[in-house]
Amino acid sequence: MEIINLGEKSSLFNRFMSEIRDEKIQKDPLRFRRNIERVGEIMAYEISKTIEHSTKDVTTCLGTAKVDSPDDTPVLATILRAGLPFHHGFLNYFDRSNNSFICAHRKVTSKTEFEIAFEYIASPDLTDKLVILADPMLASGASMEVGYHALLKAGLPKKIHICAVIASRKGIEYIKEKLSGKNITLWVGAIDDELNEKSYIVPGLGDAGDLAYGEKIDIKK
């Protein structure tokens, strides 16, 4: 599995990452969502460089221009709800893409333990498709593993790009082990060393879903 950390190079990308982490700036949900979206846009641009391109003729009002453009359009997938602003960043650039949405959430089993409960997926046929699976936080890696296997219910993609704003080293090692041998590239904005007792990334940024859309309560079925 190839791992690409966009935060390793000095660029404007890291300003957006800094604001995403900043607890004062986080208090503005609109700005938080927009910065997550920006990270998705930049990752979409970088992924576009890896897609096969060819030269195509484009008719203008004065003649014909030859333009290098991609030959493939990825299907965009995310895990509800935290992934929505990140997903929208990819959709801003891959604006002709079909989309997959996965409903999965943490089901707490004790004060320090949880399992990832998968509920449903809404998706087009993914057989032989290029897929981008975006979830802002790759913490333990369990949610991303569940998301990956949920996608396979819709067909076997030819290539998957897994994208996270922030990943933990433990989460990266987990998905490398669980998804080894697959045609997968992992894109991240930063890699943090620690997970706390609740499997949140440290220093991380907190709960991306709550910061984007407000705090939630646990509603029992």
Phi, psi and omega in degrees: 000123177280136179241124181241118180255102183292339180284352181286340181255144180288121178195176177299335178310319184288339173292319178295321177297320179298316180291325177298323181279332190294117185296335177284314180291329179301337183291348175260098184301325180298314180291322178300311180299318182295322179292322174298318178299318179299319178299319176299320179297316181293320177296321178300317179299315181293320178295325181300334179290340183268351182277144178297136181238159172212162181274129182235150178274133177237124181277124175255179179289348183241359181161211182233131178249142174265124186232130174282122183215156184292149180263353184227148176240120183286155167272133183260129182232146175210166179255123181290148358257339187300333184283352189299310180294326177296313178303317182296327176299316177296320182291332176300326182263315175267067193280000175253010185283148163280165189225148174238140178232128184247130175259110177213149183208163176287127173251106186289129179251341175199183182297332184238001184234151178205164171232157180267118181263121176266133182248310179197167174224137172248116190205149167284176175294127183256007182301122179061023179264157168275126186234139171247118178254112187244128174214127191299327184241120173256088186269270177285337183096351185293318180296320181292323177296316178297317178299319179299311182290332174296319179299324182295342175294339181259007179124161182268110179292158176278335182201139177233130169258117175265130186233134177221144175291310178228137177234150171266154178297323179297317179297320179296314179297324180297310183285334173297322179287314186285330184245025182296146178083356180272159180276077188230139168241134179256125177248131179224158175266337178196155177237120178254154189276333193241156165237141176274187185294342177260011180064034169265143182289137178238126004285337173051222177210354185106207180268108185298321180296316179294319181294326181280322192230002179100158182292150181246160173246159180273107182263118181282143177283000000 
